[in-house]
């Protein structure tokens, strides 16, 4: 249940059954600490479709609900579809949910490290090219007869 204020500032409780499937999915995505794009990537839903789902301009297809269920077995599909029951299936599901969050966090760290590694490798490639040219210039200069040499290398 979620607390909301009505237009006349009265506090009321919004039950999960009063929320749309899309709103419940937003709540679940928030609970797994992902953005919609990252969530969509993990289940195989395109960025544009996730945007439509989050903006409630498109309903979630049965196919996408199955994808979500397969990737996130801790999510109570009855809750997602009908708003009945708890968001997570069980205590075991909560543990799995937390483990998944840990894995996702570690995957983000690995992705960041991988991007940094790619940048470093590109930098080293460029430096290697420069160093290779300096070596080629040095060898070429050493191979010239002494009277044609224009510079000295030490």
C-alpha positions in Angstrom: 0.0 0.0 0.0 1.1 3.5 -0.8 0.2 6.7 1.0 -1.1 9.6 -1.1 -2.7 13.0 -0.5 -5.8 13.8 -2.3 -6.6 17.3 -3.8 -8.2 18.3 -0.5 -5.1 17.2 1.5 -6.8 14.2 3.0 -4.5 11.3 3.5 -5.6 8.0 1.9 -4.0 4.6 1.3 -3.7 3.5 -2.3 -3.9 -0.3 -2.4 -1.9 -2.3 -4.9 -5.2 -3.4 -6.5 -6.0 0.3 -7.2 -2.7 0.6 -9.2 -2.4 -0.4 -12.8 -0.1 -3.2 -13.9 2.3 -0.6 -15.2 2.3 1.2 -11.9 3.0 -2.0 -10.0 5.8 -2.8 -12.4 7.3 0.7 -11.8 7.2 0.0 -8.1 8.9 -3.4 -8.5 11.6 -1.9 -10.8 12.3 0.7 -8.2 12.6 -2.0 -5.5 15.3 -3.8 -7.5 17.1 -0.5 -7.8 17.2 -0.4 -11.6 16.2 2.2 -14.1 13.6 1.0 -16.7 16.2 0.7 -19.4 18.4 -1.6 -17.3 15.4 -3.6 -16.2 14.2 -4.0 -19.8 17.7 -5.1 -20.8 17.7 -7.8 -18.2 14.4 -9.2 -19.4 14.7 -8.6 -23.1 12.3 -5.7 -23.5 13.4 -2.8 -25.8 14.2 0.6 -24.4 11.3 2.1 -26.4 8.8 -0.4 -25.2 9.9 0.1 -21.6 9.4 3.8 -22.1 5.9 3.2 -23.3 5.2 0.9 -20.4 6.6 3.4 -17.8 4.6 6.3 -19.4 1.5 4.1 -19.5 1.0 4.6 -23.2 1.2 0.9 -23.7 0.1 -2.1 -21.7 2.5 -4.9 -20.8 2.0 -7.8 -23.2 1.6 -11.4 -21.9 4.9 -12.2 -23.6 6.7 -9.5 -21.7 5.0 -10.6 -18.4 6.4 -14.1 -19.1 9.9 -12.6 -19.7 9.7 -10.7 -16.5 8.5 -13.8 -14.6 11.3 -15.9 -16.0 14.0 -13.4 -15.1 12.5 -12.3 -11.7 10.9 -15.4 -10.1 10.7 -13.6 -6.8 8.1 -11.2 -8.2 4.6 -12.4 -7.4 2.9 -12.3 -10.8 -0.5 -12.4 -9.2 0.4 -9.1 -7.5 1.8 -7.7 -10.7 -1.3 -8.5 -12.8 -4.1 -8.3 -10.2 -2.6 -6.3 -7.3 -3.4 -9.2 -5.0 -1.0 -10.5 -2.3 2.5 -9.3 -1.6 5.0 -8.0 -4.3 7.4 -10.7 -3.5 6.5 -14.4 -3.4 8.1 -15.4 -0.1 10.9 -14.9 2.3 13.0 -17.1 0.0 12.0 -14.8 -2.8 13.1 -11.8 -0.7 16.5 -13.4 -0.3 16.7 -14.1 -4.0 15.7 -10.5 -4.6 18.5 -9.2 -2.4 21.0 -11.6 -4.1 19.8 -10.3 -7.5 20.3 -6.7 -6.3 23.9 -7.6 -5.2 24.6 -9.3 -8.5 23.2 -6.3 -10.4 25.4 -4.0 -8.3 28.4 -6.1 -9.0 27.6 -6.2 -12.7 27.4 -2.4 -12.8 30.8 -2.2 -11.2 32.2 -4.7 -13.7 30.7 -2.8 -16.6 32.3 0.4 -15.3 35.7 -1.3 -14.9 35.4 -2.8 -18.4 34.7 0.7 -19.9 37.7 2.1 -18.0 39.8 -0.8 -19.3 38.7 -0.2 -22.9 39.6 3.5 -22.6 43.0 2.6 -21.1 43.7 0.1 -23.9 42.8 2.7 -26.5 45.2 5.1 -24.8 48.0 2.5 -24.8 47.4 1.7 -28.5 47.8 5.3 -29.4 51.0 5.6 -27.3 52.3 2.4 -28.8 51.7 3.9 -32.3 53.7 7.0 -31.3 56.5 5.0 -29.8 56.6 2.7 -32.8 57.0 5.7 -35.1 59.8 7.1 -32.9 61.6 3.8 -33.1 61.1 3.6 -36.9 62.5 7.2 -37.3 65.5 6.3 -35.1 66.3 3.1 -37.2 65.9 5.0 -40.4 68.2 7.8 -39.2 70.8 5.2 -38.0 70.7 3.4 -41.4 71.5 6.7 -43.3 75.1 7.3 -44.2 76.8 9.7 -41.7 76.8 12.6 -44.1 73.1 12.5 -44.7 72.1 12.3 -41.0 70.3 15.5 -39.9 69.9 14.8 -36.3 71.4 12.8 -33.5 69.7 10.2 -31.3 71.1 9.2 -28.0 
